[in-house]
Amino acid sequence: MSRAFVVLVASLTLASGCSATHKPALAPANRPAAEPAGKPALQPAYAALGGGHFIRSVSDDGRYVTLEDGSVWEIEPSVRFQTVDWQLQAAVTVRRANADGPFTYELDNTQDDEGALARYVSPR
């Protein structure tokens, strides 16, 4: 037997055995990628997007804003200095924000022409 023939047979034998015992190197395109280990759980969605809302209460430090429908919003830390001064009954529009991280909504205080990134906590 020639050396080339032995190498060819050995290569074919290894290739056929490996494909049966190992997973493919790349996942098929139609399968979702595995979730990263540290990714937080999905946040609840808010169904009443749009205008027509008003402020029921604002926490003393501006961290939480509650709207008339009982929804509670945690405000992104860098703008709490604004929300602490938001007035009760001020008109608010709620919309999705194109932001990374947990603050995926924007509360727009249309009375003061100010907006704040927010995280929907829950209805109360």
MOPAC internal coordinates of N, CA, C and O (Angstrom, degrees):
PM7 1SCF
backbone

  N    0.0000 0     0.00 0     0.00 0    0    0    0
  C    1.4389 1     0.00 0     0.00 0    1    0    0
  C    1.5279 1   109.68 1     0.00 0    2    1    0
  O    1.2310 1   122.55 1   -37.11 1    3    2    1
  N    1.3230 1   112.71 1   142.89 1    3    2    1
  C    1.4584 1   115.93 1   179.28 1    5    3    2
  C    1.5277 1   109.36 1   -82.90 1    6    5    3
  O    1.2310 1   121.62 1   -22.84 1    7    6    5
  N    1.2880 1   114.51 1   157.16 1    7    6    5
  C    1.4705 1   120.67 1  -178.84 1    9    7    6
  C    1.5306 1   109.84 1   -65.19 1   10    9    7
  O    1.2310 1   119.63 1   142.72 1   11   10    9
  N    1.3090 1   118.31 1   -37.28 1   11   10    9
  C    1.4638 1   122.31 1   179.63 1   13   11   10
  C    1.5190 1   110.97 1   -62.98 1   14   13   11
  O    1.2310 1   120.27 1   140.90 1   15   14   13
  N    1.3491 1   117.10 1   -39.10 1   15   14   13
  C    1.4541 1   120.79 1   179.11 1   17   15   14
  C    1.5239 1   110.49 1   -65.47 1   18   17   15
  O    1.2310 1   119.91 1   137.77 1   19   18   17
  N    1.3266 1   117.78 1   -42.23 1   19   18   17
  C    1.4704 1   122.12 1   179.42 1   21   19   18
  C    1.5302 1   109.96 1   -62.74 1   22   21   19
  O    1.2310 1   120.31 1   136.85 1   23   22   21
  N    1.3163 1   117.00 1   -43.15 1   23   22   21
  C    1.4630 1   120.82 1   179.69 1   25   23   22
  C    1.5316 1   109.64 1   -64.17 1   26   25   23
  O    1.2310 1   119.90 1   138.80 1   27   26   25
  N    1.3172 1   117.79 1   -41.20 1   27   26   25
  C    1.4566 1   121.68 1   179.10 1   29   27   26
  C    1.5238 1   111.55 1   -63.35 1   30   29   27
  O    1.2310 1   120.04 1   133.79 1   31   30   29
  N    1.3345 1   117.54 1   -46.21 1   31   30   29
  C    1.4641 1   121.79 1   179.28 1   33   31   30
  C    1.5288 1   109.93 1   -63.71 1   34   33   31
  O    1.2310 1   120.01 1   136.85 1   35   34   33
  N    1.3192 1   117.59 1   -43.15 1   35   34   33
  C    1.4675 1   121.17 1   179.81 1   37   35   34
  C    1.5316 1   110.25 1   -63.27 1   38   37   35
  O    1.2310 1   120.31 1   138.81 1   39   38   37
  N    1.3126 1   117.02 1   -41.19 1   39   38   37
  C    1.4678 1   120.61 1   179.54 1   41   39   38
  C    1.5216 1   111.19 1   -63.90 1   42   41   39
  O    1.2310 1   120.52 1   135.42 1   43   42   41
  N    1.3260 1   116.61 1   -44.58 1   43   42   41
  C    1.4580 1   120.00 1   179.26 1   45   43   42
  C    1.5181 1   111.81 1   -65.05 1   46   45   43
  O    1.2310 1   120.24 1   141.20 1   47   46   45
  N    1.3114 1   117.15 1   -38.80 1   47   46   45
  C    1.4599 1   121.39 1   179.40 1   49   47   46
  C    1.5257 1   110.33 1   -65.12 1   50   49   47
  O    1.2310 1   120.20 1   133.90 1   51   50   49
  N    1.3213 1   117.23 1   -46.10 1   51   50   49
  C    1.4665 1   120.82 1   179.44 1   53   51   50
  C    1.5232 1   110.98 1   -64.87 1   54   53   51
  O    1.2310 1   120.54 1   138.44 1   55   54   53
  N    1.3154 1   116.58 1   -41.56 1   55   54   53
  C    1.4649 1   120.11 1  -178.58 1   57   55   54
  C    1.5181 1   111.45 1   -64.02 1   58   57   55
  O    1.2310 1   119.65 1   137.82 1   59   58   57
  N    1.3056 1   118.28 1   -42.18 1   59   58   57
  C    1.4562 1   119.99 1  -179.07 1   61   59   58
  C    1.5207 1   111.41 1   -71.05 1   62   61   59
  O    1.2310 1   119.72 1   145.23 1   63   62   61
  N    1.3157 1   118.15 1   -34.77 1   63   62   61
  C    1.4701 1   121.08 1   178.22 1   65   63   62
  C    1.5109 1   111.89 1   -72.17 1   66   65   63
  O    1.2310 1   119.69 1   142.35 1   67   66   65
  N    1.3320 1   118.20 1   -37.65 1   67   66   65
  C    1.4596 1   121.94 1  -178.23 1   69   67   66
  C    1.5201 1   112.03 1   -68.28 1   70   69   67
  O    1.2310 1   120.25 1   141.46 1   71   70   69
  N    1.3125 1   117.13 1   -38.54 1   71   70   69
  C    1.4587 1   118.54 1  -177.15 1   73   71   70
  C    1.5232 1   111.60 1   -67.48 1   74   73   71
  O    1.2310 1   119.88 1   154.82 1   75   74   73
  N    1.3125 1   117.84 1   -25.18 1   75   74   73
  C    1.4588 1   120.50 1  -179.70 1   77   75   74
  C    1.5227 1   111.93 1   -82.49 1   78   77   75
  O    1.2310 1   119.83 1   158.50 1   79   78   77
  N    1.3361 1   117.94 1   -21.50 1   79   78   77
  C    1.4585 1   119.12 1  -174.55 1   81   79   78
  C    1.5134 1   114.12 1  -110.33 1   82   81   79
  O    1.2310 1   119.26 1   168.56 1   83   82   81
  N    1.3287 1   119.02 1   -11.44 1   83   82   81
  C    1.4584 1   121.51 1  -177.40 1   85   83   82
  C    1.5184 1   110.51 1  -117.73 1   86   85   83
  O    1.2310 1   121.22 1   -28.38 1   87   86   85
  N    1.3079 1   115.28 1   151.62 1   87   86   85
  C    1.4549 1   121.27 1   175.69 1   89   87   86
  C    1.5239 1   108.87 1   -78.39 1   90   89   87
  O    1.2310 1   119.77 1   -25.09 1   91   90   89
  N    1.3143 1   118.05 1   154.91 1   91   90   89
  C    1.4609 1   119.48 1   176.97 1   93   91   90
  C    1.5266 1   110.54 1   -63.87 1   94   93   91
  O    1.2310 1   120.60 1   -28.42 1   95   94   93
  N    1.2987 1   116.47 1   151.58 1   95   94   93
  C    1.4658 1   121.40 1  -177.62 1   97   95   94
  C    1.5219 1   111.47 1   -66.53 1   98   97   95
  O    1.2310 1   119.68 1   144.73 1   99   98   97
  N    1.3131 1   118.21 1   -35.27 1   99   98   97
  C    1.4567 1   121.70 1  -179.08 1  101   99   98
  C    1.5236 1   109.81 1  -116.38 1  102  101   99
  O    1.2310 1   120.99 1   -39.57 1  103  102  101
  N    1.3104 1   115.71 1   140.43 1  103  102  101
  C    1.4650 1   119.80 1   176.73 1  105  103  102
  C    1.5207 1   108.72 1   -73.81 1  106  105  103
  O    1.2310 1   119.64 1   -32.49 1  107  106  105
  N    1.3178 1   118.29 1   147.51 1  107  106  105
  C    1.4627 1   120.39 1   177.25 1  109  107  106
  C    1.5245 1   110.63 1   -59.40 1  110  109  107
  O    1.2310 1   120.54 1   -28.93 1  111  110  109
  N    1.3119 1   116.57 1   151.07 1  111  110  109
  C    1.4648 1   121.58 1  -175.09 1  113  111  110
  C    1.5268 1   112.72 1   -64.87 1  114  113  111
  O    1.2310 1   119.44 1   153.80 1  115  114  113
  N    1.3328 1   118.67 1   -26.20 1  115  114  113
  C    1.4638 1   120.02 1  -177.32 1  117  115  114
  C    1.5237 1   113.14 1   -85.40 1  118  117  115
  O    1.2310 1   119.65 1  -179.80 1  119  118  117
  N    1.2977 1   118.28 1     0.20 1  119  118  117
  C    1.4707 1   121.35 1   177.51 1  121  119  118
  C    1.5196 1   109.53 1   -98.93 1  122  121  119
  O    1.2310 1   119.75 1   -41.34 1  123  122  121
  N    1.3326 1   118.08 1   138.66 1  123  122  121
  C    1.4644 1   119.40 1   177.24 1  125  123  122
  C    1.5256 1   110.21 1   -70.97 1  126  125  123
  O    1.2310 1   121.13 1   -31.82 1  127  126  125
  N    1.3002 1   115.45 1   148.18 1  127  126  125
  C    1.4664 1   120.39 1   177.25 1  129  127  126
  C    1.5235 1   108.96 1   -69.25 1  130  129  127
  O    1.2310 1   120.64 1   -26.64 1  131  130  129
  N    1.3030 1   116.38 1   153.36 1  131  130  129
  C    1.4599 1   120.84 1   178.76 1  133  131  130
  C    1.5276 1   109.36 1   -65.58 1  134  133  131
  O    1.2310 1   120.44 1   -35.74 1  135  134  133
  N    1.3149 1   116.77 1   144.26 1  135  134  133
  C    1.4586 1   122.03 1   178.22 1  137  135  134
  C    1.5224 1   109.87 1   -69.31 1  138  137  135
  O    1.2310 1   120.19 1   -39.83 1  139  138  137
  N    1.3394 1   117.25 1   140.17 1  139  138  137
  C    1.4654 1   118.74 1   174.38 1  141  139  138
  C    1.5151 1   110.29 1   -62.70 1  142  141  139
  O    1.2310 1   120.69 1   -31.52 1  143  142  141
  N    1.3120 1   116.28 1   148.48 1  143  142  141
  C    1.4636 1   121.45 1  -175.01 1  145  143  142
  C    1.5231 1   112.30 1   -61.88 1  146  145  143
  O    1.2310 1   119.43 1   143.61 1  147  146  145
  N    1.3252 1   118.68 1   -36.39 1  147  146  145
  C    1.4530 1   121.20 1  -174.84 1  149  147  146
  C    1.5122 1   114.33 1   -92.41 1  150  149  147
  O    1.2310 1   118.87 1  -171.73 1  151  150  149
  N    1.3277 1   119.75 1     8.27 1  151  150  149
  C    1.4578 1   121.50 1  -177.08 1  153  151  150
  C    1.5238 1   110.08 1   -72.35 1  154  153  151
  O    1.2310 1   120.23 1   -49.07 1  155  154  153
  N    1.3417 1   117.17 1   130.93 1  155  154  153
  C    1.4616 1   119.52 1  -179.68 1  157  155  154
  C    1.5211 1   111.36 1   -70.59 1  158  157  155
  O    1.2310 1   121.47 1   -18.05 1  159  158  157
  N    1.3179 1   114.79 1   161.95 1  159  158  157
  C    1.4649 1   120.89 1   179.34 1  161  159  158
  C    1.5284 1   109.48 1   -65.61 1  162  161  159
  O    1.2310 1   120.73 1   -22.32 1  163  162  161
  N    1.3127 1   116.21 1   157.68 1  163  162  161
  C    1.4499 1   120.51 1   179.41 1  165  163  162
  C    1.5183 1   110.36 1   -62.40 1  166  165  163
  O    1.2310 1   121.39 1   -37.51 1  167  166  165
  N    1.3209 1   114.95 1   142.49 1  167  166  165
  C    1.4526 1   120.44 1   178.79 1  169  167  166
  C    1.5252 1   109.24 1   -87.23 1  170  169  167
  O    1.2310 1   120.39 1   -25.47 1  171  170  169
  N    1.3242 1   116.86 1   154.53 1  171  170  169
  C    1.4603 1   118.33 1   177.34 1  173  171  170
  C    1.5228 1   110.07 1   -66.03 1  174  173  171
  O    1.2310 1   120.50 1   -29.68 1  175  174  173
  N    1.3147 1   116.65 1   150.32 1  175  174  173
  C    1.4613 1   121.62 1   179.27 1  177  175  174
  C    1.5217 1   109.58 1   -94.95 1  178  177  175
  O    1.2310 1   121.16 1   -30.42 1  179  178  177
  N    1.3138 1   115.38 1   149.58 1  179  178  177
  C    1.4537 1   121.82 1   178.27 1  181  179  178
  C    1.5201 1   108.17 1  -104.53 1  182  181  179
  O    1.2310 1   120.08 1   -54.55 1  183  182  181
  N    1.3164 1   117.45 1   125.45 1  183  182  181
  C    1.4624 1   121.74 1  -171.78 1  185  183  182
  C    1.5268 1   114.32 1   -91.19 1  186  185  183
  O    1.2310 1   119.28 1   162.74 1  187  186  185
  N    1.3168 1   118.97 1   -17.26 1  187  186  185
  C    1.4677 1   120.79 1  -172.85 1  189  187  186
  C    1.5309 1   112.35 1  -102.15 1  190  189  187
  O    1.2310 1   120.89 1  -127.04 1  191  190  189
  N    1.3274 1   115.90 1    52.96 1  191  190  189
  C    1.4622 1   119.70 1   179.11 1  193  191  190
  C    1.5188 1   110.34 1   -64.80 1  194  193  191
  O    1.2310 1   121.02 1   -27.60 1  195  194  193
  N    1.3365 1   115.66 1   152.40 1  195  194  193
  C    1.4558 1   120.59 1   176.13 1  197  195  194
  C    1.5152 1   112.54 1   114.59 1  198  197  195
  O    1.2310 1   121.46 1     9.82 1  199  198  197
  N    1.3136 1   114.81 1  -170.18 1  199  198  197
  C    1.4571 1   121.33 1  -178.06 1  201  199  198
  C    1.5163 1   112.27 1   -85.36 1  202  201  199
  O    1.2310 1   121.74 1     6.35 1  203  202  201
  N    1.3328 1   114.28 1  -173.65 1  203  202  201
  C    1.4597 1   119.82 1   178.58 1  205  203  202
  C    1.5131 1   114.43 1    91.13 1  206  205  203
  O    1.2310 1   120.09 1  -176.20 1  207  206  205
  N    1.3088 1   117.44 1     3.80 1  207  206  205
  C    1.4661 1   120.62 1   179.11 1  209  207  206
  C    1.5295 1   109.22 1   -96.20 1  210  209  207
  O    1.2310 1   121.53 1   -19.13 1  211  210  209
  N    1.3314 1   114.67 1   160.87 1  211  210  209
  C    1.4616 1   119.18 1   173.01 1  213  211  210
  C    1.5216 1   109.69 1  -144.47 1  214  213  211
  O    1.2310 1   121.34 1   -21.38 1  215  214  213
  N    1.3102 1   115.04 1   158.62 1  215  214  213
  C    1.4672 1   121.67 1  -175.39 1  217  215  214
  C    1.5209 1   110.02 1   -79.50 1  218  217  215
  O    1.2310 1   121.37 1   -54.21 1  219  218  217
  N    1.3259 1   114.98 1   125.79 1  219  218  217
  C    1.4551 1   121.51 1   174.89 1  221  219  218
  C    1.5340 1   110.18 1   -90.88 1  222  221  219
  O    1.2310 1   120.61 1   137.86 1  223  222  221
  N    1.3721 1   116.44 1   -42.14 1  223  222  221
  C    1.4631 1   119.45 1   178.79 1  225  223  222
  C    1.5208 1   110.35 1  -157.70 1  226  225  223
  O    1.2310 1   121.69 1   -22.63 1  227  226  225
  N    1.3399 1   114.37 1   157.37 1  227  226  225
  C    1.4672 1   123.12 1   174.71 1  229  227  226
  C    1.5194 1   106.31 1  -132.36 1  230  229  227
  O    1.2310 1   120.45 1   -47.94 1  231  230  229
  N    1.3386 1   116.75 1   132.06 1  231  230  229
  C    1.4677 1   119.47 1   179.19 1  233  231  230
  C    1.5264 1   110.03 1   -66.03 1  234  233  231
  O    1.2310 1   120.59 1   -20.99 1  235  234  233
  N    1.3193 1   116.48 1   159.01 1  235  234  233
  C    1.4614 1   121.82 1  -175.25 1  237  235  234
  C    1.5268 1   113.35 1   -57.44 1  238  237  235
  O    1.2310 1   120.03 1   149.30 1  239  238  237
  N    1.3266 1   117.55 1   -30.70 1  239  238  237
  C    1.4671 1   120.71 1  -178.68 1  241  239  238
  C    1.5284 1   112.70 1   -98.72 1  242  241  239
  O    1.2310 1   119.87 1  -176.75 1  243  242  241
  N    1.3384 1   117.85 1     3.25 1  243  242  241
  C    1.4535 1   121.98 1   179.50 1  245  243  242
  C    1.5145 1   114.48 1    77.55 1  246  245  243
  O    1.2310 1   120.34 1  -172.90 1  247  246  245
  N    1.3342 1   116.95 1     7.10 1  247  246  245
  C    1.4649 1   120.36 1  -177.04 1  249  247  246
  C    1.5312 1   112.41 1   -73.50 1  250  249  247
  O    1.2310 1   120.21 1   142.94 1  251  250  249
  N    1.3245 1   117.21 1   -37.06 1  251  250  249
  C    1.4610 1   120.82 1  -177.04 1  253  251  250
  C    1.5205 1   110.87 1  -121.39 1  254  253  251
  O    1.2310 1   121.73 1   -43.79 1  255  254  253
  N    1.3275 1   114.29 1   136.21 1  255  254  253
  C    1.4615 1   121.68 1   174.36 1  257  255  254
  C    1.5209 1   106.63 1  -121.93 1  258  257  255
  O    1.2310 1   120.64 1   -48.37 1  259  258  257
  N    1.3334 1   116.38 1   131.63 1  259  258  257
  C    1.4626 1   121.79 1   176.68 1  261  259  258
  C    1.5182 1   107.91 1  -111.37 1  262  261  259
  O    1.2310 1   120.74 1   -46.88 1  263  262  261
  N    1.3206 1   116.19 1   133.12 1  263  262  261
  C    1.4617 1   121.06 1   178.99 1  265  263  262
  C    1.5231 1   110.59 1   -97.39 1  266  265  263
  O    1.2310 1   120.77 1    -6.57 1  267  266  265
  N    1.3365 1   116.13 1   173.43 1  267  266  265
  C    1.4689 1   122.43 1  -175.39 1  269  267  266
  C    1.5151 1   113.14 1   -61.93 1  270  269  267
  O    1.2310 1   119.92 1   155.45 1  271  270  269
  N    1.3447 1   117.76 1   -24.55 1  271  270  269
  C    1.4672 1   120.38 1  -179.79 1  273  271  270
  C    1.5265 1   112.50 1   -86.35 1  274  273  271
  O    1.2310 1   120.51 1  -175.44 1  275  274  273
  N    1.3384 1   116.64 1     4.56 1  275  274  273
  C    1.4608 1   121.18 1   179.31 1  277  275  274
  C    1.5194 1   113.94 1    89.01 1  278  277  275
  O    1.2310 1   120.03 1   177.42 1  279  278  277
  N    1.3316 1   117.55 1    -2.58 1  279  278  277
  C    1.4662 1   119.42 1   179.58 1  281  279  278
  C    1.5296 1   109.92 1   -70.29 1  282  281  279
  O    1.2310 1   121.23 1   -40.16 1  283  282  281
  N    1.3257 1   115.26 1   139.84 1  283  282  281
  C    1.4631 1   121.77 1  -179.00 1  285  283  282
  C    1.5171 1   108.16 1  -112.62 1  286  285  283
  O    1.2310 1   120.86 1   -44.47 1  287  286  285
  N    1.3218 1   115.97 1   135.53 1  287  286  285
  C    1.4555 1   123.26 1  -175.65 1  289  287  286
  C    1.5132 1   110.49 1  -125.69 1  290  289  287
  O    1.2310 1   120.61 1   -51.97 1  291  290  289
  N    1.3326 1   116.45 1   128.03 1  291  290  289
  C    1.4646 1   120.57 1   172.37 1  293  291  290
  C    1.5218 1   107.42 1   -90.33 1  294  293  291
  O    1.2310 1   120.47 1   -51.34 1  295  294  293
  N    1.3079 1   116.70 1   128.66 1  295  294  293
  C    1.4592 1   122.64 1  -175.21 1  297  295  294
  C    1.5256 1   110.33 1   -91.58 1  298  297  295
  O    1.2310 1   120.83 1   -39.00 1  299  298  297
  N    1.3187 1   116.02 1   141.00 1  299  298  297
  C    1.4642 1   122.34 1   177.95 1  301  299  298
  C    1.5316 1   108.49 1   -59.71 1  302  301  299
  O    1.2310 1   119.74 1   -45.66 1  303  302  301
  N    1.3466 1   118.10 1   134.34 1  303  302  301
  C    1.4718 1   121.56 1  -170.68 1  305  303  302
  C    1.5324 1   116.45 1   -54.82 1  306  305  303
  O    1.2310 1   119.17 1   144.71 1  307  306  305
  N    1.3164 1   119.19 1   -35.29 1  307  306  305
  C    1.4710 1   119.57 1  -174.10 1  309  307  306
  C    1.5289 1   114.44 1   -71.72 1  310  309  307
  O    1.2310 1   119.51 1   169.23 1  311  310  309
  N    1.3310 1   118.53 1   -10.77 1  311  310  309
  C    1.4721 1   120.15 1  -179.87 1  313  311  310
  C    1.5222 1   113.09 1  -118.28 1  314  313  311
  O    1.2310 1   120.45 1  -169.89 1  315  314  313
  N    1.3080 1   116.75 1    10.11 1  315  314  313
  C    1.4732 1   118.82 1   179.88 1  317  315  314
  C    1.5235 1   112.17 1   -65.35 1  318  317  315
  O    1.2310 1   120.12 1   157.11 1  319  318  317
  N    1.3260 1   117.37 1   -22.89 1  319  318  317
  C    1.4614 1   120.07 1   176.99 1  321  319  318
  C    1.5320 1   110.43 1   -63.72 1  322  321  319
  O    1.2310 1   120.25 1   154.19 1  323  322  321
  N    1.3478 1   117.12 1   -25.81 1  323  322  321
  C    1.4662 1   120.68 1   176.48 1  325  323  322
  C    1.5155 1   111.14 1   -81.87 1  326  325  323
  O    1.2310 1   120.95 1   131.72 1  327  326  325
  N    1.3308 1   115.79 1   -48.28 1  327  326  325
  C    1.4677 1   118.67 1  -173.68 1  329  327  326
  C    1.5225 1   112.70 1   -67.48 1  330  329  327
  O    1.2310 1   120.10 1   156.56 1  331  330  329
  N    1.3329 1   117.42 1   -23.44 1  331  330  329
  C    1.4651 1   119.46 1   178.42 1  333  331  330
  C    1.5341 1   110.46 1   -61.81 1  334  333  331
  O    1.2310 1   120.21 1   155.13 1  335  334  333
  N    1.3324 1   117.20 1   -24.87 1  335  334  333
  C    1.4601 1   121.30 1  -179.12 1  337  335  334
  C    1.5336 1   113.74 1   -98.33 1  338  337  335
  O    1.2310 1   119.75 1  -178.51 1  339  338  337
  N    1.3459 1   118.08 1     1.49 1  339  338  337
  C    1.4565 1   119.83 1   179.53 1  341  339  338
  C    1.5241 1   109.60 1   -66.05 1  342  341  339
  O    1.2310 1   121.05 1   -42.59 1  343  342  341
  N    1.3158 1   115.60 1   137.41 1  343  342  341
  C    1.4606 1   122.52 1  -175.32 1  345  343  342
  C    1.5313 1   111.64 1   -89.20 1  346  345  343
  O    1.2310 1   120.91 1   -32.63 1  347  346  345
  N    1.3358 1   115.86 1   147.37 1  347  346  345
  C    1.4575 1   120.57 1   173.77 1  349  347  346
  C    1.5252 1   108.97 1   -61.20 1  350  349  347
  O    1.2310 1   120.76 1   -32.89 1  351  350  349
  N    1.2989 1   116.15 1   147.11 1  351  350  349
  C    1.4568 1   125.04 1  -179.77 1  353  351  350
  C    1.5375 1   113.99 1    72.81 1  354  353  351
  O    1.2310 1   119.59 1  -175.88 1  355  354  353
  N    1.3368 1   118.38 1     4.12 1  355  354  353
  C    1.4691 1   120.02 1   177.38 1  357  355  354
  C    1.5290 1   109.05 1   -67.91 1  358  357  355
  O    1.2310 1   120.54 1   -38.20 1  359  358  357
  N    1.3120 1   116.57 1   141.80 1  359  358  357
  C    1.4650 1   121.77 1   179.87 1  361  359  358
  C    1.5325 1   109.96 1   -72.29 1  362  361  359
  O    1.2310 1   121.08 1   -40.70 1  363  362  361
  N    1.3460 1   115.55 1   139.30 1  363  362  361
  C    1.4692 1   121.76 1  -177.21 1  365  363  362
  C    1.5237 1   109.06 1  -135.86 1  366  365  363
  O    1.2310 1   121.32 1   -39.25 1  367  366  365
  N    1.3359 1   115.09 1   140.75 1  367  366  365
  C    1.4525 1   122.83 1   170.66 1  369  367  366
  C    1.5143 1   107.77 1  -112.11 1  370  369  367
  O    1.2310 1   120.49 1   -45.16 1  371  370  369
  N    1.3273 1   116.68 1   134.84 1  371  370  369
  C    1.4661 1   121.89 1   179.43 1  373  371  370
  C    1.5191 1   108.22 1  -108.93 1  374  373  371
  O    1.2310 1   120.60 1   -50.23 1  375  374  373
  N    1.3224 1   116.45 1   129.77 1  375  374  373
  C    1.4624 1   120.29 1   177.12 1  377  375  374
  C    1.5181 1   110.37 1  -144.33 1  378  377  375
  O    1.2310 1   121.41 1   -19.28 1  379  378  377
  N    1.3414 1   114.91 1   160.72 1  379  378  377
  C    1.4600 1   120.87 1   175.32 1  381  379  378
  C    1.5192 1   107.94 1   -71.92 1  382  381  379
  O    1.2310 1   120.69 1   -37.43 1  383  382  381
  N    1.3261 1   116.28 1   142.57 1  383  382  381
  C    1.4658 1   121.49 1   177.51 1  385  383  382
  C    1.5198 1   109.16 1  -110.40 1  386  385  383
  O    1.2310 1   120.67 1   -30.21 1  387  386  385
  N    1.3097 1   116.33 1   149.79 1  387  386  385
  C    1.4580 1   121.75 1   174.89 1  389  387  386
  C    1.5131 1   107.92 1   -91.60 1  390  389  387
  O    1.2310 1   121.00 1  -108.74 1  391  390  389
  N    1.3246 1   115.70 1    71.26 1  391  390  389
  C    1.4560 1   120.72 1  -176.38 1  393  391  390
  C    1.5168 1   110.00 1  -126.96 1  394  393  391
  O    1.2310 1   121.50 1   -31.51 1  395  394  393
  N    1.3149 1   114.74 1   148.49 1  395  394  393
  C    1.4600 1   120.11 1   173.50 1  397  395  394
  C    1.5215 1   108.36 1   -85.53 1  398  397  395
  O    1.2310 1   120.71 1   -22.16 1  399  398  397
  N    1.3069 1   116.25 1   157.84 1  399  398  397
  C    1.4511 1   120.10 1   178.14 1  401  399  398
  C    1.5118 1   112.08 1    90.92 1  402  401  399
  O    1.2310 1   120.50 1    13.50 1  403  402  401
  N    1.3043 1   116.65 1  -166.50 1  403  402  401
  C    1.4718 1   120.80 1  -172.58 1  405  403  402
  C    1.5343 1   114.38 1   -80.05 1  406  405  403
  O    1.2310 1   119.52 1   165.86 1  407  406  405
  N    1.3206 1   118.52 1   -14.14 1  407  406  405
  C    1.4655 1   121.02 1  -175.54 1  409  407  406
  C    1.5331 1   108.86 1   -93.65 1  410  409  407
  O    1.2310 1   121.03 1   -93.93 1  411  410  409
  N    1.3331 1   115.64 1    86.07 1  411  410  409
  C    1.4642 1   121.81 1  -170.62 1  413  411  410
  C    1.5266 1   114.08 1  -104.49 1  414  413  411
  O    1.2310 1   120.34 1  -171.51 1  415  414  413
  N    1.3120 1   116.96 1     8.49 1  415  414  413
  C    1.4609 1   121.88 1   176.52 1  417  415  414
  C    1.5253 1   108.92 1  -126.72 1  418  417  415
  O    1.2310 1   121.45 1   -17.52 1  419  418  417
  N    1.3284 1   114.82 1   162.48 1  419  418  417
  C    1.4569 1   119.62 1   172.40 1  421  419  418
  C    1.5146 1   108.63 1  -127.69 1  422  421  419
  O    1.2310 1   121.30 1   -49.64 1  423  422  421
  N    1.3211 1   115.11 1   130.36 1  423  422  421
  C    1.4628 1   121.35 1   172.74 1  425  423  422
  C    1.5151 1   106.28 1   -98.79 1  426  425  423
  O    1.2310 1   120.36 1   -59.96 1  427  426  425
  N    1.3189 1   116.91 1   120.04 1  427  426  425
  C    1.4607 1   121.93 1   178.57 1  429  427  426
  C    1.5136 1   108.93 1  -105.53 1  430  429  427
  O    1.2310 1   120.77 1   -67.90 1  431  430  429
  N    1.3245 1   116.14 1   112.10 1  431  430  429
  C    1.4528 1   122.25 1   175.94 1  433  431  430
  C    1.5220 1   106.05 1   -81.24 1  434  433  431
  O    1.2310 1   120.53 1   -79.23 1  435  434  433
  N    1.3313 1   116.59 1   100.77 1  435  434  433
  C    1.4584 1   120.27 1  -174.55 1  437  435  434
  C    1.5254 1   112.26 1   -74.85 1  438  437  435
  O    1.2310 1   120.15 1   162.73 1  439  438  437
  N    1.3181 1   117.32 1   -17.27 1  439  438  437
  C    1.4646 1   120.50 1   176.89 1  441  439  438
  C    1.5242 1   110.41 1   -72.64 1  442  441  439
  O    1.2310 1   120.23 1   137.46 1  443  442  441
  N    1.3551 1   117.16 1   -42.54 1  443  442  441
  C    1.4655 1   121.80 1  -178.07 1  445  443  442
  C    1.5266 1   112.84 1   -98.36 1  446  445  443
  O    1.2310 1   120.25 1   177.87 1  447  446  445
  N    1.3436 1   117.13 1    -2.13 1  447  446  445
  C    1.4641 1   122.32 1  -177.26 1  449  447  446
  C    1.5271 1   110.56 1    54.60 1  450  449  447
  O    1.2310 1   121.35 1  -130.80 1  451  450  449
  N    1.3390 1   115.03 1    49.20 1  451  450  449
  C    1.4637 1   121.95 1   178.17 1  453  451  450
  C    1.5211 1   108.43 1  -130.83 1  454  453  451
  O    1.2310 1   121.22 1   -31.36 1  455  454  453
  N    1.3150 1   115.28 1   148.64 1  455  454  453
  C    1.4596 1   120.78 1   176.67 1  457  455  454
  C    1.5090 1   110.27 1  -126.81 1  458  457  455
  O    1.2310 1   121.04 1   -25.08 1  459  458  457
  N    1.3282 1   115.61 1   154.92 1  459  458  457
  C    1.4627 1   120.75 1   179.47 1  461  459  458
  C    1.5210 1   109.08 1  -144.62 1  462  461  459
  O    1.2310 1   120.70 1   -48.66 1  463  462  461
  N    1.3391 1   116.27 1   131.34 1  463  462  461
  C    1.4510 1   119.69 1   172.15 1  465  463  462
  C    1.5156 1   108.25 1   -66.56 1  466  465  463
  O    1.2310 1   120.69 1   -38.42 1  467  466  465
  N    1.3272 1   116.29 1   141.58 1  467  466  465
  C    1.4632 1   120.06 1  -174.97 1  469  467  466
  C    1.5068 1   110.70 1  -146.12 1  470  469  467
  O    1.2310 1   121.84 1   -21.11 1  471  470  469
  N    1.3255 1   114.09 1   158.89 1  471  470  469
  C    1.4710 1   122.63 1   175.62 1  473  471  470
  C    1.5114 1   106.85 1  -116.16 1  474  473  471
  O    1.2310 1   120.79 1   -52.66 1  475  474  473
  N    1.3350 1   116.10 1   127.34 1  475  474  473
  C    1.4609 1   121.18 1   178.02 1  477  475  474
  C    1.5115 1   108.22 1   -71.89 1  478  477  475
  O    1.2310 1   120.62 1   -59.85 1  479  478  477
  N    1.3358 1   116.43 1   120.15 1  479  478  477
  C    1.4577 1   120.58 1  -179.08 1  481  479  478
  C    1.5156 1   110.00 1   -90.10 1  482  481  479
  O    1.2310 1   119.95 1   116.65 1  483  482  481
  N    1.3184 1   117.69 1   -63.35 1  483  482  481
  C    1.4565 1   121.77 1   179.67 1  485  483  482
  C    1.5107 1   110.14 1   177.26 1  486  485  483
  O    1.2310 1   120.69 1   -16.26 1  487  486  485
  N    1.3275 1   116.28 1   163.74 1  487  486  485
  C    1.4693 1   117.86 1   171.71 1  489  487  486
  C    1.5233 1   109.64 1   -78.83 1  490  489  487
  O    1.2310 1   120.38 1   -29.08 1  491  490  489
  N    1.2859 1   116.88 1   150.92 1  491  490  489
  C    1.4734 1   120.49 1   178.45 1  493  491  490
  C    1.4991 1   109.90 1  -124.92 1  494  493  491
  O    1.2310 1   120.10 1   180.00 1  495  494  493

